[in-house]
Amino acid sequence: MDIKLCVIGLGKMGSTLVKGFIQSKTLEREQIIGTDLFEYESEKNTNYCDIRTMSNNVQAVKESDIILLAIKPQIINKVLREISPHCENKIVISIAAGVSLHHLERALPISTKIIRAMPNTPILVGEGVIAISKNKNINDKDLNIVKEILESVGNVYLVEEYMMDTITALSGSGPAYVYIMIEALSDGGVLMGLPRELSTELAARTFLGAARMVLEEDKHPGALKDMVTSPGGTSIRGIEVLESHGIRGILMDAVKEATKRSKELNSQRGGNFD
C-alpha cells in the first residue's frame, strides 16, 4: 500500500493503532508519522515502533495522504482549525468520540474525504470492533484502503451514521459491561471456594469461548444456550436466578441509557471554527 499516514495523537488508542498497523505489516514504519504535543522530533522513535514523530501537526499533514485524528473531542476544533488548510483532497479519519461527519465537514475543505470511526478498547489485543461511516467524497478505492488499514486491529463494519450512538453504547461501552460480569462470576467462584486467580481466568475464558461459539457456529444465542441447559440441571437453575433478577432487561436498559447519554453528549459538542 503506497500511502503516507499521519496519526495525530499518540495516546493509548493512537499508539495502539500504530502498533497494530506495523505488526500486521499493513504499513511499514517509514509510512507513518506520529504527532503529539508532548512528543519530540525523532526520525525513529523507539517508544512508538520506530516511527518518525514530531509535535508539528501541520508539517505532518502536509507530508501525508491520510490523517488519522486520535484525539479527544475537547480539542478537536483546535486541531481542525490548524490542519484544515492542508487537507484538500486528503482522507481524514476521526476516532474522536461523538464528533459527527457534519461537524468535520464544516471544519474541513469541501474536497476532504472523511471517515468517522468508533473503535472499542479490545483493539489493544487485536480484537476490536470498529464501526465506520463516510461522507460522500469517499469512493470505493478510498474505502478499501481505510478498511485494510483498520482491519489490522479488529473487525470493521460500514454503517449509517445514525447508528453510531447505539454502537457506542453497545460495542464501545460493552467491554465495561462484560468486565463487570466476569468480575461477578469470579466473585461467585471465590464465594464457593475457588482461588481468585483461577476463578477469574475461568470466567474470562468462559466468555471468550462462548463468544467464539456465537460467531462460528451459525446458531442463535438462544439455541446455544439450550445446548448447555439440560432438564433439571445446574444451568437451568442458574438461568432461573438470572431471569428472576431481570438480567435481560438490565442489559437492554444499559444499552438504551448509554445510547441516550451518547446523544446528549453529541448534542453538546457543537462547533465554532471561526
C-alpha positions as CSV (number, residue, x, y, z in Angstrom):
1,M,0.0,0.0,0.0
2,D,1.8,3.1,-1.2
3,I,0.4,5.8,1.1
4,K,1.7,8.0,3.9
5,L,-0.3,8.1,7.1
6,C,-0.2,10.7,9.8
7,V,-1.5,9.8,13.3
8,I,-2.3,12.9,15.3
9,G,-2.4,11.9,19.0
10,L,-0.2,9.2,20.4
11,G,-2.1,8.3,23.5
12,K,-3.4,4.8,24.3
13,M,-5.6,4.5,21.2
14,G,-3.3,6.3,18.8
15,S,-0.2,4.3,19.8
16,T,-2.1,1.1,19.8
17,L,-3.3,1.7,16.2
18,V,0.3,2.5,15.2
19,K,1.5,-0.8,16.7
20,G,-1.3,-2.8,15.0
21,F,-0.6,-1.3,11.6
22,I,3.1,-2.2,11.8
23,Q,2.9,-5.6,13.5
24,S,0.3,-6.7,10.9
25,K,2.6,-5.4,8.1
26,T,-0.3,-3.4,6.7
27,L,2.1,-0.4,6.8
28,E,5.8,0.0,7.1
29,R,7.1,2.3,9.9
30,E,8.5,4.6,7.2
31,Q,4.9,5.2,6.0
32,I,3.7,6.6,9.4
33,I,4.3,9.9,11.0
34,G,3.1,10.3,14.6
35,T,2.4,13.7,16.2
36,D,1.7,14.7,19.7
37,L,2.0,17.9,21.6
38,F,4.3,16.3,24.1
39,E,6.5,14.3,21.6
40,Y,9.9,15.2,20.5
41,E,11.3,15.3,17.0
42,S,12.7,11.9,16.0
43,E,13.3,10.1,12.8
44,K,13.0,6.8,14.7
45,N,11.1,6.9,18.0
46,T,11.6,3.7,19.9
47,N,8.6,4.4,22.1
48,Y,6.3,4.1,19.0
49,C,7.6,1.2,16.9
50,D,10.4,3.3,15.5
51,I,8.1,5.6,13.5
52,R,9.0,9.2,12.8
53,T,7.5,11.6,15.4
54,M,7.1,15.3,15.8
55,S,4.9,17.9,17.6
56,N,4.1,19.9,14.4
57,N,0.7,18.7,13.1
58,V,0.7,21.0,10.1
59,Q,4.1,19.6,8.8
60,A,2.9,16.0,9.3
61,V,-0.3,16.6,7.5
62,K,1.5,18.3,4.6
63,E,3.6,15.2,4.1
64,S,0.7,12.7,4.4
65,D,-2.1,11.3,2.3
66,I,-4.3,10.1,5.2
67,I,-4.7,11.8,8.5
68,L,-6.0,9.8,11.5
69,L,-7.3,12.0,14.3
70,A,-6.8,10.0,17.5
71,I,-7.5,12.9,19.8
72,K,-10.1,13.8,22.5
73,P,-13.2,15.6,21.3
74,Q,-12.5,18.5,23.6
75,I,-9.5,19.6,21.5
76,I,-10.7,18.5,18.0
77,N,-11.9,22.0,17.0
78,K,-8.4,23.5,17.7
79,V,-6.7,20.8,15.7
80,L,-9.1,21.0,12.8
81,R,-8.6,24.8,12.5
82,E,-4.9,24.1,12.5
83,I,-4.8,21.4,9.8
84,S,-7.8,22.4,7.7
85,P,-5.9,24.4,5.0
86,H,-3.8,21.4,4.2
87,C,-6.5,18.7,3.9
88,E,-7.7,19.3,0.4
89,N,-8.5,16.0,-1.3
90,K,-7.0,14.0,1.5
91,I,-8.6,11.3,3.6
92,V,-9.3,12.3,7.2
93,I,-10.3,9.5,9.7
94,S,-11.6,10.7,13.1
95,I,-11.9,8.4,16.1
96,A,-12.9,11.4,18.4
97,A,-16.0,10.2,20.2
98,G,-19.2,11.9,19.3
99,V,-17.8,14.2,16.6
100,S,-20.2,13.9,13.6
101,L,-19.4,13.9,9.9
102,H,-21.3,17.1,9.6
103,H,-19.1,18.7,12.3
104,L,-16.0,17.5,10.5
105,E,-17.3,18.7,7.1
106,R,-17.9,22.2,8.4
107,A,-14.3,22.4,9.6
108,L,-12.5,20.9,6.6
109,P,-12.3,21.8,2.9
110,I,-15.2,20.7,0.8
111,S,-13.0,18.2,-1.1
112,T,-11.9,16.4,2.0
113,K,-12.7,12.7,2.2
114,I,-14.0,12.0,5.7
115,I,-14.4,8.8,7.7
116,R,-15.9,8.8,11.2
117,A,-14.7,5.7,13.2
118,M,-15.8,4.2,16.5
119,P,-13.2,1.7,17.8
120,N,-13.5,-0.1,21.1
121,T,-10.7,-0.9,23.6
122,P,-10.2,-4.5,22.5
123,I,-8.2,-3.1,19.6
124,L,-5.4,-3.3,22.2
125,V,-5.4,-7.1,21.7
126,G,-6.3,-7.1,18.0
127,E,-9.9,-8.0,18.7
128,G,-11.5,-4.6,18.2
129,V,-14.9,-3.7,16.8
130,I,-14.6,-0.6,14.6
131,A,-17.7,1.0,13.2
132,I,-17.2,3.5,10.4
133,S,-19.4,5.9,8.4
134,K,-18.3,8.0,5.5
135,N,-19.1,11.2,3.7
136,K,-20.0,11.4,0.0
137,N,-16.4,12.1,-1.1
138,I,-15.2,8.6,-0.1
139,N,-15.1,6.3,-3.2
140,D,-14.7,2.6,-3.2
141,K,-11.0,2.8,-3.6
142,D,-10.7,5.1,-0.6
143,L,-13.0,2.9,1.5
144,N,-11.0,-0.2,0.7
145,I,-7.8,1.5,1.8
146,V,-9.3,2.6,5.1
147,K,-10.8,-0.8,5.8
148,E,-7.5,-2.5,5.1
149,I,-5.7,-0.2,7.5
150,L,-8.2,-0.5,10.3
151,E,-8.7,-4.3,9.9
152,S,-5.2,-4.8,11.2
153,V,-6.6,-4.2,14.7
154,G,-10.1,-5.6,14.6
155,N,-13.3,-6.1,12.6
156,V,-14.6,-3.2,10.6
157,Y,-18.3,-2.5,9.9
158,L,-19.5,0.2,7.5
159,V,-22.7,1.6,9.0
160,E,-25.0,4.6,8.5
161,E,-24.0,7.4,10.8
162,Y,-27.3,7.4,12.7
163,M,-26.3,4.0,14.2
164,M,-23.2,5.4,15.8
165,D,-24.8,6.4,19.2
166,T,-26.2,2.9,19.6
167,I,-22.9,1.3,18.5
168,T,-21.1,3.5,21.0
169,A,-23.4,2.2,23.7
170,L,-23.2,-1.5,22.6
171,S,-19.7,-2.2,21.4
172,G,-18.0,1.0,22.7
173,S,-19.2,0.7,26.3
174,G,-19.9,-3.0,26.1
175,P,-16.5,-4.2,27.3
176,A,-17.2,-2.4,30.6
177,Y,-20.4,-4.5,31.0
178,V,-18.5,-7.7,30.2
179,Y,-15.8,-6.9,32.7
180,I,-18.4,-6.4,35.4
181,M,-19.9,-9.8,34.5
182,I,-16.5,-11.5,34.5
183,E,-15.8,-10.0,37.9
184,A,-19.1,-11.1,39.3
185,L,-18.7,-14.6,38.0
186,S,-15.2,-14.7,39.5
187,D,-16.7,-13.5,42.8
188,G,-19.2,-16.3,42.7
189,G,-16.4,-18.8,42.2
190,V,-14.5,-17.4,45.1
191,L,-17.6,-17.5,47.2
192,M,-17.9,-21.2,46.6
193,G,-14.2,-21.9,47.3
194,L,-12.2,-21.3,44.2
195,P,-8.9,-19.4,44.3
196,R,-9.3,-15.8,42.9
197,E,-6.8,-16.2,40.1
198,L,-8.3,-19.4,38.8
199,S,-11.8,-18.2,39.2
200,T,-11.1,-15.0,37.2
201,E,-9.3,-17.0,34.4
202,L,-12.2,-19.5,34.2
203,A,-14.8,-16.7,34.0
204,A,-12.8,-14.8,31.3
205,R,-12.2,-17.9,29.2
206,T,-15.8,-18.9,29.5
207,F,-16.8,-15.5,27.9
208,L,-14.1,-15.9,25.3
209,G,-15.3,-19.4,24.3
210,A,-18.9,-18.5,24.4
211,A,-18.3,-15.5,22.1
212,R,-16.5,-17.7,19.6
213,M,-19.3,-20.2,19.6
214,V,-21.8,-17.4,18.7
215,L,-19.6,-16.2,15.9
216,E,-18.5,-19.5,14.4
217,E,-21.4,-21.9,15.0
218,D,-24.0,-20.0,13.0
219,K,-26.7,-20.7,15.6
220,H,-28.9,-18.2,17.5
221,P,-27.5,-17.5,21.0
222,G,-30.8,-19.0,22.4
223,A,-30.1,-22.3,20.6
224,L,-26.5,-22.3,22.0
225,K,-27.9,-21.7,25.5
226,D,-30.3,-24.6,25.1
227,M,-27.3,-26.9,24.2
228,V,-25.9,-26.2,27.7
229,T,-29.3,-26.4,29.5
230,S,-30.4,-29.9,30.4
231,P,-33.7,-30.6,32.2
232,G,-33.5,-30.1,35.9
233,G,-29.7,-29.4,35.7
234,T,-27.3,-26.8,37.1
235,S,-27.5,-24.4,34.1
236,I,-31.3,-24.0,34.2
237,R,-31.2,-23.4,37.9
238,G,-28.6,-20.6,37.4
239,I,-30.7,-19.2,34.5
240,E,-33.7,-19.1,36.7
241,V,-31.9,-16.9,39.1
242,L,-30.7,-14.6,36.4
243,E,-34.1,-14.2,34.9
244,S,-35.7,-13.6,38.3
245,H,-33.4,-10.6,38.7
246,G,-34.2,-9.3,35.2
247,I,-30.8,-9.9,33.6
248,R,-32.1,-9.3,30.0
249,G,-33.9,-6.1,30.9
250,I,-30.9,-4.8,32.9
251,L,-28.6,-5.3,29.9
252,M,-31.1,-3.9,27.4
253,D,-31.6,-0.8,29.7
254,A,-27.8,-0.4,29.9
255,V,-27.6,-0.1,26.1
256,K,-30.7,2.2,26.0
257,E,-29.5,4.6,28.6
258,A,-25.9,4.6,27.2
259,T,-27.3,5.4,23.8
260,K,-29.4,8.3,25.2
261,R,-26.3,9.6,27.0
262,S,-24.2,9.4,23.8
263,K,-26.9,11.5,22.0
264,E,-26.9,14.0,24.9
265,L,-23.1,14.4,24.8
266,N,-23.1,14.7,21.0
267,S,-25.7,17.5,21.1
268,Q,-23.4,19.4,23.4
269,R,-20.5,19.2,21.0
270,G,-21.3,22.0,18.7
271,G,-18.5,23.6,16.8
272,N,-17.3,27.1,16.1
273,F,-14.5,27.1,13.6
274,D,-14.1,30.9,13.2
